[in-house]
Amino acid sequence: MIGSSKEELEKAISEAVGDRESLVSFSRSSSGGKFLSLNLELVVETEEDRNSIFASLSKHGAVKMVL
């Protein structure tokens, strides 16, 4: 996912995945330093579950894009 604040992206992830076990890692930052991307890894049980997490992240104000 892409956003402008690591802390805000991590907050969005926490809200979307709750207490599930997950791994968040830094991917890269833009050349100008305005944006950064984080990777989120977790196990989902169903397609509906995956879509729900994706939608929650996509709607969050701190998240510019979810890939």
ChimeraX attribute file (.defattr): number of C-alpha atoms within 10 A of each C-alpha:
attribute: neighborCount
match mode: 1-to-1
recipient: residues
	/A:1	18
	/A:2	21
	/A:3	20
	/A:4	17
	/A:5	15
	/A:6	16
	/A:7	11
	/A:8	15
	/A:9	23
	/A:10	16
	/A:11	13
	/A:12	20
	/A:13	21
	/A:14	14
	/A:15	14
	/A:16	18
	/A:17	20
	/A:18	11
	/A:19	8
	/A:20	11
	/A:21	9
	/A:22	13
	/A:23	9
	/A:24	12
	/A:25	10
	/A:26	12
	/A:27	12
	/A:28	13
	/A:29	15
	/A:30	11
	/A:31	8
	/A:32	6
	/A:33	9
	/A:34	10
	/A:35	15
	/A:36	19
	/A:37	23
	/A:38	19
	/A:39	14
	/A:40	15
	/A:41	11
	/A:42	12
	/A:43	10
	/A:44	13
	/A:45	8
	/A:46	9
	/A:47	8
	/A:48	10
	/A:49	13
	/A:50	15
	/A:51	12
	/A:52	14
	/A:53	16
	/A:54	15
	/A:55	13
	/A:56	16
	/A:57	23
	/A:58	18
	/A:59	13
	/A:60	17
	/A:61	11
	/A:62	19
	/A:63	21
	/A:64	17
	/A:65	13
	/A:66	15
	/A:67	8
